């Protein structure tokens, strides 16, 4: 933070610490009176000697977009966006301010809409009035002349209800044990959520030989100092971090402790993690990334049809357990179209919105069958049968906002040249009704039991 005038402010400053041009964050002294009513920005008591000269338009020292998480665009500029991770190169340590908002705007850490919020911390980084969760228009950063920008640190979350009887499903429209509240969500985050850290395998043409990660700032669930995760990736090649037990792909990691969430707002899609890598040529690089989006509830199935909606069968709940089909399995032939109607999942309210939960819109739903009938090796996520809910986010209402996903599971199998099961055979692990935001960042899902007809 810094200021040129009431209508022109700087969002970053620093003090020179050596003749080599390295900078650190200076101390911000905010006047209580001047900070009042500024919605997240305070005015420094005196003008500062600024490292950077990028100017952001402001009203009474407050940049456009502040107070709405960047949902209001600032300058109408055509720059590269995408809050999926930015390069932080140069001196080691925490984020190098010279590259967080890159002067040449070629890095993903740029401020695409000029609202004073770096893309990685802005839920609408291109200022087009569409939240990033619903915005597929997030182009990758240009590498320009810097080969480091060819590598990036990508992160996403898994928040799935994996029991075919739906025990553990959480939704604002659920009843009893399945009704969303802060305590249930915190418990589910602890016990079921994983954060997937995608490895950086090479930088500037040299293979990575050491990988470490940490949280940036005060993240209660993340390590404050770098922990070594080299060689701990799972079968998919990703680092699967189960936060509740502090493991990476089932491995205990020195310096990484398990964490029990106390509230759902202890984690945010705007939280920043750093990955530090050492390459075979002896160079060390740091990359930062955000998850972009974190789910806190699941889609809640309400009823289903196997005859194109002519007749419906309900999912009935008792004590947090659902009954449906035969022994919680829906019998399907390979050409049967299954239509599932469900209450959409929710997110927590942003600042400035009505408090509580908001129903998610602009989400894409698809079936995901990781296994086959009676064995592993299923077709996986079935994009050919996906559908997108074009409704905007809205505050939770008295009655459930529903969406219907109609899909032919047999098509998912034939698309991937997988065999359908024999009559009565169980689909191992069932099929997930999976939901993802258009802008990426994570997924939520509810598993259903399926048998072959």
For each residue, the residues with C-beta under 8 A, 3 or more apart:
1: 9 10 11 12 13 28 41 42 44
2: 9 10 11 12 13 44 47 48 50
3: 6 8 9 10 43 44 47 61
4: 8 9 10 47 55
5: 8
6: 3 58 59 60 61
7: 57 58 59
8: 3 4 5 55 56 57 58
9: 1 2 3 4 41 55 56 58 61 63 116
10: 1 2 3 4 13 50 52 53 54 55 56
11: 1 2 54 56 63 101 111 116 117
12: 1 2 51 52 54 97 100 101
13: 1 2 10 25 26 48 49 50 51 52
14: 23 24 25 26 50 51 52 97
15: 23 24 26 49 51
16: 21 22 23 51
17: 22 23 24
18: 21 22
19:
20:
21: 16 18
22: 16 17 18 90 91
23: 14 15 16 17 51 96 97 98
24: 14 15 17
25: 13 14 97
26: 13 14 15 48
27:
28: 1 42 44
29: 44 45 46
30: 34 35 42 43 44 45
31: 34 35 42 43 45
32: 35 36
33: 36
34: 30 31 38 42 43 45 61
35: 30 31 32 38 41 42 43
36: 32 33
37:
38: 34 35 41 42 43 60 61 62 66
39: 62 66 67
40: 62 66 67 351
41: 1 9 35 38 61 62 63 66 116
42: 1 28 30 31 34 35 38
43: 3 30 31 34 35 38 61
44: 1 2 3 28 29 30 47 48
45: 29 30 31 34
46: 29
47: 2 3 4 44
48: 2 13 26 44
49: 13 15
50: 2 10 13 14 53
51: 12 13 14 15 16 23 97 98
52: 10 12 13 14 97 98 101 103
53: 10 50
54: 10 11 12 101 103 111
55: 4 8 9 10
56: 8 9 10 11 63 64 74 111 114 115 116
57: 7 8 63 64 74 75 114
58: 6 7 8 9 61 62 63 64 116
59: 6 7 62 64
60: 6 38
61: 3 6 9 34 38 41 43 58
62: 38 39 40 41 58 59 66 67
63: 9 11 41 56 57 58 66 74 115 116 117
64: 56 57 58 59 72 73 74 75 114 115 116
65: 68 69 70 71 72 73 74 113 115 116 117 122 124 127
66: 38 39 40 41 62 63 115 116 117
67: 39 40 62 351 352
68: 65 71 72 350 351 352
69: 65 117 122 123 124 350 351 352
70: 65 113 115 117 121 122 123 124 125 127
71: 65 68 123 124 129 131 350
72: 64 65 68 115 127 129
73: 64 65 76 113 114 115 124 126 127 128 129
74: 56 57 63 64 65 113 114 115 116 127
75: 57 64 113 114 115 127
76: 73 127
77: 112 113 114
78:
79: 105 110 111 112 113 126
80: 105 106 108 110 112 139 140 141 142
81: 108 110 112 113 119 125 126 137 138 139
82: 108 119 125 138 139 140 141
83: 108 119 120 121 122 123 125 132 138 270 290 292
84: 108 138 152 154 289 290 292 440 441
85: 108 120 152 153 154 155 287 288 289 290
86: 99 100 102 107 108 109 110 118 119 120 141 287 288 289
87: 99 107 108 109 141 146 148 149 151 152 287 288
88: 95 96 99 100 109 274 286 287 288
89: 96 99 146 148 285 286
90: 22 96 98 99
91: 22 96
92: 276 284 286
93: 96
94: 216 274
95: 88 99 100 216 272 274 286 288
96: 23 88 89 90 91 93 99 100 286
97: 12 14 23 25 51 52 100 101
98: 23 51 52 90 102 103
99: 86 87 88 89 90 95 96 102 107 109
100: 12 86 88 95 96 97 109 118 120
101: 11 12 52 54 97 109 110 111 118
102: 86 98 99 105 106 107 109 110
103: 52 54 98
104: 107 144
105: 79 80 102 110 112
106: 80 102 110 141 142 143 144 146 149
107: 86 87 99 102 104 110 141 146 149
108: 80 81 82 83 84 85 86 87 119 120 140 141 149 152
109: 86 87 88 99 100 101 102 118 119 120 288
110: 79 80 81 86 101 102 105 106 107 118 119 141
111: 11 54 56 79 101 114 115 116 117 118 119 122
112: 77 79 80 81 105 119 122 125 126 127
113: 65 70 73 74 75 77 79 81 122 124 125 126 127 128
114: 56 57 64 73 74 75 77 111 127
115: 56 63 64 65 66 70 72 73 74 75 111 122 127
116: 9 11 41 56 58 63 64 65 66 74 111
117: 11 63 65 66 69 70 111 121 122 125
118: 86 100 101 109 110 111 121 122
119: 81 82 83 86 108 109 110 111 112 122 125
120: 83 85 86 100 108 109 270 272 288 289 290
121: 70 83 117 118 270 272 290
122: 65 69 70 83 111 112 113 115 117 118 119 125 132
123: 69 70 71 83 131 132 133 269 270 350
124: 65 69 70 71 73 113 127 128 129 130 131 132 135
125: 70 81 82 83 112 113 117 119 122 132 138
126: 73 79 81 112 113 135 137 138
127: 65 70 72 73 74 75 76 112 113 114 115 124
128: 73 113 124 135 137
129: 71 72 73 124
130: 124 134 135 137 362
131: 71 123 124 134 135 362 393 439
132: 83 122 123 124 125 135 138 292 293 437 439 441
133: 123 269 292 293 347 360 362 437 438 439 441
134: 130 131 361 362 363 392 393 437 438 439
135: 124 126 128 130 131 132 138 438 439
136: 438 439
137: 81 126 128 130
138: 81 82 83 84 125 126 132 135 439 440
139: 80 81 82
140: 80 82 108 152
141: 80 82 86 87 106 107 108 110 149 152
142: 80 106 149
143: 106 146 147 149 150
144: 104 106 149
145:
146: 87 89 106 107 143 149
147: 143 150 203 204 205
148: 87 89 151 203 204 285
149: 87 106 107 108 141 142 143 144 146 152
150: 143 147 203 204
151: 87 148 200 202 203 204 285 287
152: 84 85 87 108 140 141 149 200 287 289
153: 85 197 198 200 273 274 275 287 288 289
154: 84 85 198 289
155: 85 195 196 197 198 273 289 290 291 292 441
156: 195 196 198 291 292 440 441 442 443
157: 193 194 195 196 291 293 294 295 441 442 443
158: 193 194 196 442 443
159: 188 189 192 193 294 295 296 298 442 443 444 445
160: 192 298 432 434 443 444 445 446 447
161: 166 168 169 170 192 298 445 446 447
162: 168 192 447
163: 166 167 168 169 447
164: 328 329 430 447 448 449
165: 321 322 323 328
166: 161 163 169 178 300 301 315 317 320 321 322 446
167: 163 177 320 321
168: 161 162 163 188 192 320
169: 161 163 166 174 178 298 300 320 322 446
170: 161 174 178 179 180 184 185 188 296 297 298
171: 174 178 179 180 297 298 299 300 343 345 346
172: 179 180 297 343 346 357 359 396
173: 179 300 343 396 399 400
174: 169 170 171 177 178 179 180 300 317 343
175: 178 179 317
176: 179 317 319 320
177: 167 174 184 319 320
178: 166 169 170 171 174 175 300 317 320
179: 170 171 172 173 174 175 176 184
180: 170 171 172 174 184 185 296 297 346 357
181: 184 185
182: 185 186 263 264
183: 186 187
184: 170 177 179 180 181 187 188
185: 170 180 181 182 188 189 261 264 296 297
186: 182 183 189 190 260 261 262 263 264 266
187: 183 184 190 191 261
188: 159 168 170 184 185 191 192 193
189: 159 185 186 192 193 243 244 261 264 266 267 296
190: 186 187 193 243 244 259 260 261
191: 187 188 244
192: 159 160 161 162 168 188 189 244
193: 157 158 159 188 189 190 242 243 244
194: 157 158 240 241 242 243
195: 155 156 157 241 243 291
196: 155 156 157 158 238 239 240 241
197: 153 155 213 229 238 239 241 273 275
198: 153 154 155 156 238 239
199: 208 211 233 237 238 239
200: 151 152 153 203 208 211 275 277 287
201: 207 208
202: 151 205 206 207 208 279
203: 147 148 150 151 200 206 208 277 279 283 285
204: 147 148 150 151 279 283
205: 147 202
206: 202 203 279 280 281 283
207: 201 202 279 280
208: 199 200 201 202 203 211 277 278 279 280
209: 230 278 279 280
210: 228 230 277 278
211: 199 200 208 228 229 230 239 275 276 277
212: 226 227 228 229 230 275 276 277
213: 197 223 226 227 229 239 273 274 275 276
214: 222 223 224 225 226 227 273 274 276
215: 219 221 222 223 224 271 272 273 274
216: 94 95 219 271 272 273 274 288
217: 271 272
218:
219: 215 216 222 267 271 273
220: 259 266
221: 215 243 259 261 266 267
222: 214 215 219 271 273
223: 213 214 215 226 227 255 256 257
224: 214 215
225: 214 255
226: 212 213 214 223 274 276
227: 212 213 214 223 253 254 255 256
228: 210 211 212 253 254 255
229: 197 211 212 213 232 233 239 248 253
230: 209 210 211 212
231:
232: 229 239 248 249 251 253
233: 199 229 236 237 238 239 248 249
234: 237 238 239 240 249 250
235:
236: 233 240
237: 199 233 234
238: 196 197 198 199 233 234 249
239: 196 197 198 199 211 213 229 232 233 234 248 249
240: 194 196 234 236 248 249 250
241: 194 195 196 197 247 248
242: 193 194 245 246 247
243: 189 190 193 194 195 221 246 258 259 261
244: 189 190 191 192 193 258 259 260 261
245: 242 258
246: 242 243 252 253 256 257 258 259
247: 241 242 250 251 252 253 256 258
248: 229 232 233 239 240 241 251 253 256
249: 232 233 234 238 239 240
250: 234 240 247
251: 232 247 248
252: 246 247 256
253: 227 228 229 232 246 247 248 256
254: 227 228
255: 223 225 227 228
256: 223 227 246 247 248 252 253
257: 223 246
258: 243 244 245 246 247
259: 190 220 221 243 244 246
260: 186 190 244
261: 185 186 187 189 190 221 243 244 264 266 267
262: 186 266
263: 182 186 266
264: 182 185 186 189 261 267 296 348
265: 268 348
266: 186 189 220 221 261 262 263
267: 189 219 221 261 264 271 294
268: 265 271 294
269: 123 133 290 291 292 293 294 441 442
270: 83 120 121 123 290
271: 215 216 217 219 222 267 268 290 291
272: 95 120 121 215 216 217 288 289 290
273: 153 155 197 213 214 215 216 219 222 288 289 290
274: 88 94 95 153 213 214 215 216 226 286 287 288
275: 153 197 200 211 212 213 286 287 288 289
276: 92 211 212 213 214 226 284 285 286 287
277: 200 203 208 210 211 212 284 285 287
278: 208 209 210 282 283 284
279: 202 203 204 206 207 208 209 282 283 284 285
280: 206 207 208 209
281: 206
282: 278 279
283: 203 204 206 278 279
284: 92 276 277 278 279
285: 89 148 151 203 276 277 279
286: 88 89 92 95 96 274 275 276
287: 85 86 87 88 151 152 153 200 274 275 276 277
288: 85 86 87 88 95 109 120 153 216 272 273 274 275
289: 84 85 86 120 152 153 154 155 272 273 275
290: 83 84 85 120 121 155 269 270 271 272 273 441
291: 155 156 157 195 269 271 294 441 442
292: 83 84 132 133 155 156 269 437 439 440 441 442
293: 132 133 157 269 347 437 439 440 441 442
294: 157 159 267 268 269 291 441 442
295: 157 159 298 345 347 435 442 443 444
296: 159 170 180 185 189 264 345 346 347 348 357
297: 170 171 172 180 185 300 345 346 357 444
298: 159 160 161 169 170 171 295 345 444 445 446
299: 171 342 343 344 345 365 403 433 435 444 445 446
300: 166 169 171 173 174 178 297 342 343 345 400 446
301: 166 304 315 322 340 341 342 433 446 448
302: 314 315 341 342 343 400 402
303: 312 313 314 315 340 341
304: 301 312 313 315 324 330 338 339 340 341
305: 308 309 310 311 312 313 338 339
306: 330 332 336 337 338 339
307: 310 311
308: 305 337 339 406
309: 305 312 339
310: 305 307
311: 305 307
312: 303 304 305 309 341
313: 303 304 305 324 325
314: 302 303 324
315: 166 301 302 303 304 322 323 324
316: 322 323 324
317: 166 174 175 176 178 320 321 322 323
318: 321 323
319: 176 177
320: 166 167 168 169 176 177 178 317
321: 165 166 167 317 318
322: 165 166 169 301 315 316 317 328
323: 165 315 316 317 318 328
324: 304 313 314 315 316 328 330
325: 313 328 329 330 331 449 451
326: 329 331 451
327: 449
328: 164 165 322 323 324 325 449
329: 164 325 326 426 449 450 451
330: 304 306 324 325 338 448 449 450 451
331: 325 326 450 451 452 453
332: 306 336 338 409 410 450 451 452 453
333: 336 410 452 453
334: 408 409 410 413 414 420 452
335: 408 410
336: 306 332 333 408 409 410 453
337: 306 308 406 407 408
338: 304 305 306 330 332 406 407 408 409
339: 304 305 306 308 309 404 405 406
340: 301 303 304 404 405 406 433 448
341: 301 302 303 304 312 402 403 404
342: 299 300 301 302 402 403 404 405 433 446
343: 171 172 173 174 299 300 302 400 401 402
344: 299 359 360 361 363 389 401 402 403 435
345: 171 295 296 297 298 299 300 359 360 363 435 444
346: 171 172 180 296 297 357 358 359 360 396
347: 133 293 295 296 357 358 360 393
348: 264 265 296 356 357 358
349: 353 354 355 356 357 358 395
350: 68 69 71 123 353
351: 40 67 68 69
352: 67 68 69
353: 349 350 358 395
354: 349 395
355: 349
356: 348 349 395 396
357: 172 180 296 297 346 347 348 349 395 396
358: 346 347 348 349 353 393 394 395 396
359: 172 344 345 346 393 394 395 396 397 401
360: 133 344 345 346 347 363 393 435 437
361: 134 344 389 390 391 392 393 394
362: 130 131 133 134 388 389 390 391 392 393 437 438
363: 134 344 345 360 388 389 435 436 437 438
364: 386 387 388 389 435 436 437 438
365: 299 386 387 388 389 403 405 433 434 435
366: 381 382 383 385 386 387 405 407 434 436
367: 381 382 385 405 407 409 412 431 432 433 434
368: 380 381 382 431 432 434 445
369: 372 378 379 380 382 409 412 413 427 429 430 431 432 450
370: 376 378 380 429 432
371: 375 376 377 378 427 428 429
372: 369 375 376 377 378 379 413 418 419 421 427 428
373: 419 420 421 422 425 426 427 428 452
374: 421 425 426 428
375: 371 372 428
376: 370 371 372 428
377: 371 372 418
378: 369 370 371 372 413 418 427 428 429
379: 369 372 382 412 413 415 416 418
380: 368 369 370 416
381: 366 367 368 434
382: 366 367 368 369 379 385 386 407 409 411 412 415
383: 366 386
384: 411 412 415
385: 366 367 382 407 408 409 411 412
386: 364 365 366 382 383
387: 364 365 366 403 405 406
388: 362 363 364 365 438
389: 344 361 362 363 364 365 403
390: 361 362
391: 361 362 394 401
392: 134 361 362
393: 131 134 347 358 359 360 361 362
394: 358 359 361 391 397 401
395: 349 353 354 356 357 358 359
396: 172 173 346 356 357 358 359
397: 359 394 401
398:
399: 173
400: 173 300 302 343
401: 343 344 359 391 394 397
402: 302 341 342 343 344
403: 299 341 342 344 365 387 389
404: 339 340 341 342
405: 339 340 342 365 366 367 387 433
406: 308 337 338 339 340 387
407: 337 338 366 367 382 385 411 412
408: 334 335 336 337 338 385 411 412
409: 332 334 336 338 367 369 382 385 412 413 431 450
410: 332 333 334 335 336 413 414 420
411: 382 384 385 407 408 414 415
412: 367 369 379 382 384 385 407 408 409 415 416 418
413: 334 369 372 378 379 409 410 416 418 419 420
414: 334 410 411 417 418
415: 379 382 384 411 412
416: 379 380 412 413
417: 414
418: 372 377 378 379 412 413 414
419: 372 373 413
420: 334 373 410 413 452
421: 372 373 374 425 426 427 451 452
422: 373 425 452
423: 452 453
424: 451 452
425: 373 374 421 422 451 452
426: 329 373 374 421 449 450 451 452
427: 369 371 372 373 378 421 430 431 449 450 451 452
428: 371 372 373 374 375 376 378
429: 369 370 371 378 447
430: 164 369 427 447 448 449 450
431: 367 368 369 409 427 447 448 450
432: 160 367 368 369 370 445 446 447 448
433: 299 301 340 342 365 367 405 445 446 447 448
434: 160 365 366 367 368 381 443 444 445
435: 295 299 344 345 360 363 364 365 443 444 445
436: 363 364 366 440 442 443
437: 132 133 134 292 293 360 362 363 364 440 441 442
438: 133 134 135 136 362 363 364 388
439: 131 132 133 134 135 136 138 292 293
440: 84 138 156 292 293 436 437
441: 84 132 133 155 156 157 269 290 291 292 293 294 437
442: 156 157 158 159 269 291 292 293 294 295 436 437
443: 156 157 158 159 160 295 434 435 436
444: 159 160 295 297 298 299 345 434 435
445: 159 160 161 298 299 368 432 433 434 435
446: 160 161 166 169 298 299 300 301 342 432 433
447: 160 161 162 163 164 429 430 431 432 433
448: 164 301 330 340 430 431 432 433
449: 164 325 327 328 329 330 426 427 430
450: 329 330 331 332 369 409 426 427 430 431
451: 325 326 329 330 331 332 421 424 425 426 427
452: 331 332 333 334 373 420 421 422 423 424 425 426 427
453: 331 332 333 336 423
